[in-house]
Amino acid sequence: MRMRENKRQSSLADARFPSVTGQRRPAYGRRAWIGCCIAMILGAVALPVLGADREGCLICHQYRGLSRIAKDGQSISLFYVNPNYFDKALGPHARLKCTDCHLRSEVDHFPHEVKTPVDCTKLCHLESSTNVEIRFSHDGISQMLGKSIHGKDTLTRVNHLLGDPLKPGQAQCLLCHDEPTFRRSGTSWVLQQAPIQRCNSCHDAQLPKDTRYAYWHVHARSEPARSNEDVARLCATCHSNQAVRDAFQLPDATASYLVSFHGKAAQLGNQETAGCLDCHVSPDQNVHKMLAHADSEAPTNSSHLPNTCRTLACHRAAGASISTAAIHLDLANNHGAESYIAILFVLLIVFTFGPSLTMCALKMLHIVIGRHDPEAHHHAQRVQKLMADPATRQKLKRFSVHQRLQHWYLVACFATLVLSGFPIKFADRAWAAWLIGLFGGLSTARLVHRLAGAMLILGLFYHLIYIACALIRRKRQSGHGLIAAIMGLPMMVSPSDMLTMNRLVAYLLGLRRTHPDMGRFNPEEKFEYIGVFWGTVVLGTTGMLMWFNVWTSRHLSGRVLTIAILVHTFEAFLAVLHIGIVHLAGVIFAPGVFPVSKAMFTGDTPAHEMAEAHKTMLDEVEAEAQAKAASAGFQQPPVAPEAPKEDSHA
């Protein structure tokens, strides 16, 4: 019976595990073979990290998808650990075993049952190339933090206000710190091997030293571990949180910093500008010792602030008043001169750009509905007749070659100022960083902006000399006094221009039947001309105050710099609104001149514009031609009489 059973088992075994010669391979053998291959692959992948990970934790934790869903289904815990962190010693914790932070009794079995939070002040045992145990603890840093403005009680309260991101027993360090790594300023590991190789020329077997780790440790700690933008983002966790601000009666310091001169530079990637830690922590002070500005030892205290601003890395040659310039300016809650200046410019924009934009829209509406001056056809015939005569055609040129060159000089300066200046004002936009990158960085963009501003100021002085020469020439030709000569300049605003402007508004609103008569330059063009003078003076003055801030801070109050930045910004907005919308709409996008008016290329104004908007100029040229013809001894052919003008309301 036993022999029969053994034969049965043998036959079953033969059926399940036949020989490999000419027979089918069993399923169990196939699975074993696949399992061996997988094990070999996993072993090969894990080999690079096993040298640094003696406890074998990275065999599982090196996979990015390693995670666990909480029992309540409301959260997911990610357990991925970058193996390069240990293999290439990317951070200070790379020399620690996992059980230096996690209790061995909680992680030595699967699945892990980690219940004890990590204590950052726990004594660590660092590995050394000399096989000498090094003990280290963050307890000293914890004591520094306890005496700072970010003490234990403060952080406990903040953690609760933030919604308890730290569970009971977790280290408060985690409110600010992420996984510590050696920042490399964007450079690759391969490019930074040369300094390590030089160190290894001496630190060999005779002077054993982990030079790779030591180099990156010193290098990382000698430079800021985070960028200014990253630090501001970290500070915003609390300082821009409404609950935290209300509880501690704090302003939104992060928001006011980001809209400041330094904050915009930080957003554009400039690391030379002042960040949060540059002002709130002394150069020789640990960041964990940050003090409130009311503390007499704080670098932001009024007694130390001038020297804080005048360090070698910042405004080293500036005057003491540089510290009175507003870094955290909050216009919404400011009741000083800065707020009134902002209100004044808002009103200026409303009551200057607003009417100009309205008139531009009304002109476009007239084009859409096809409304024209009933005398436009008659005046168009006059234009054609005058343009046919070479002598009178030259008289109808509204802009000389010299004037056109000055105009294009102004266009070049203005365009350069806008392209190099406005990205700084909109530093939080992606296009701003892209445009600054085209200039080669923020420092180059600032230099280009300043040079363009200087060229604009030089152009203004040149134009003043040009006006002076024209004034002297006019005075000699007319024999009038200086005041009369000044008032006779073509771009000088006269009382009649105000009356003409009122008639134009009435015509655009449909309250007047005919377009008002205008000369060589209409009131709108004169207004833009005066606006260029105003804008150049305002922008130039405030720009020079900021450019030469050393002189400003030595002879004036630092508050002047704050006001200069405000005025410069608002005036730049006003200039771009007028030029970019109103002016360009008239010389490029208007249907009568699209794609561009040729007035600034040839000096000739389009015939339809001459017929409707410069009828007084036609009368002057026509009268001058008739006078010359009469003095030459023959009569000018009569011109068709003008249609009667309609001054009454429609």
DADATA-V279366 format. One record per backbone hydrogen bond with DSSP energy under -0.5 kcal/mol. CO is the residue of the C=O (numbers start at 1). NH is the residue of the N-H. Records with the same first field share a line. If there is no record, write none. Layout:
BEGIN
CO=NH / NH
END
This chain:
BEGIN
1=5
2=6
3=7
4=8
5=9
6=10
7=11
8=12
9=13
10=14
11=15
12=16
13=17
20=22
26=30
27=31
28=32
29=33
30=34
31=35
32=36
33=37
34=38
35=39
36=40
37=41
38=42
39=43
40=44
41=45
42=46
43=47
44=48
46=49 / 50
47=51
49=53
52=54
53=56
56=59
57=60 / 61
58=62
60=63
61=81
63=66
65=67
66=79
68=77
70=73
75=70
76=78
77=68
82=85 / 86
83=86 / 87
84=88
85=90 / 91
86=89
90=182
91=94
92=95
93=96
95=127
97=100
98=101 / 102
103=106 / 107
104=107 / 108
106=113
113=115
115=117
118=120 / 171
119=122
120=138
124=126 / 136
126=134
128=131
131=133
133=135
134=126
136=124
138=142
139=143
140=144
141=145
142=146
143=147
144=147
145=148
148=151
151=155
152=156
153=157
154=158
155=159
156=160
157=161
158=162
159=164
160=163
165=167
167=170
171=174
172=175
173=176 / 177
181=183
184=187
188=192
189=192
190=193
192=196
193=197
194=198
195=199
196=200
197=201
198=201
199=202 / 203
202=204
205=208
209=211
210=214
211=215
212=216
213=217
214=218
215=219
216=220
217=221
218=222
220=223
227=231
228=232
229=233
230=234
231=235
232=236
233=237
234=237
235=238 / 239
236=240
238=241
240=242
241=245
242=246
243=247
244=248
245=249 / 250
251=253
252=256
253=257
254=258
255=259
257=260 / 263
260=264
261=265
262=266
263=267
264=268
265=270
266=269
275=279
276=279 / 280
277=281
280=291
282=285
286=289
287=290
290=149
292=295
295=298
298=301
301=304 / 305
304=308
305=309
306=310
308=311
309=315
311=314
314=316
315=318
319=322
320=323
321=324
322=325
327=329
328=330
329=331
330=333 / 334
336=339 / 340
337=341
338=342
339=343
340=344
341=345
342=346
343=347
344=348
345=349
346=350
347=351
348=352 / 353
349=353 / 354
352=356
353=357
354=358
355=359
356=360
357=361
358=362
359=363
360=364
361=365
362=366
363=367
364=368
365=369
366=370 / 371
373=376
375=379
376=380
377=381
378=382
379=383
380=384
381=385
382=386
383=387
384=388
385=389
386=389
388=390
389=393
390=394
391=395
392=396
394=397
396=398
400=404
401=405
402=406
403=407
404=408
405=409
406=410
407=411
408=412
409=413
410=414
411=415
412=416
413=417
414=418
415=419
416=420
417=421
418=422
421=424 / 425
422=426
424=427
426=429
429=433
430=434
431=435
432=436
433=437
434=438
435=439
436=440 / 441
437=440
441=445
442=446
443=447
444=448
445=449
446=450
447=451
448=452
449=453
450=454
451=455
452=456
453=457
454=458
455=459
456=460
457=461
458=462
459=463
460=464
461=465
462=466
463=467
464=468
465=469
466=470
467=471
468=472
469=473
470=474
471=475
472=476
473=477
474=478
475=479
481=485
482=486
483=487
484=488
486=489
489=492
494=497 / 498
495=499
496=500
497=501
498=502
499=503
500=504
501=505
502=506
503=507
504=508
505=509
506=511 / 512
507=510
511=650
518=616 / 617
522=526
523=527
524=528
525=529
526=530
527=531
528=532
529=533
530=534
531=535
532=536
533=537
534=538
535=539
536=540
537=541
538=542
539=543
540=544
541=545
542=546
543=547
544=548
546=549
547=549
548=552
549=553
550=554
551=555
552=556
553=321
557=560 / 561
558=561 / 562
559=563
560=564
561=565
562=566
563=567
564=568
565=569
566=570
567=571
568=572
569=573
570=574
571=575
572=576
573=577
574=578
575=579
576=580
577=581 / 582
578=583
579=584
581=585
582=586
583=586 / 587
584=588 / 589
585=590
587=597
590=593 / 594
593=596
598=601 / 602 / 603
599=603
603=398 / 399
606=610
607=611
608=612
609=613
610=614
614=618
615=619
616=620
617=621
618=622
619=623
620=624
621=625
622=626
623=627
624=628
625=629
626=630
627=631
628=632
629=634
630=633
645=647
646=514
648=513
END
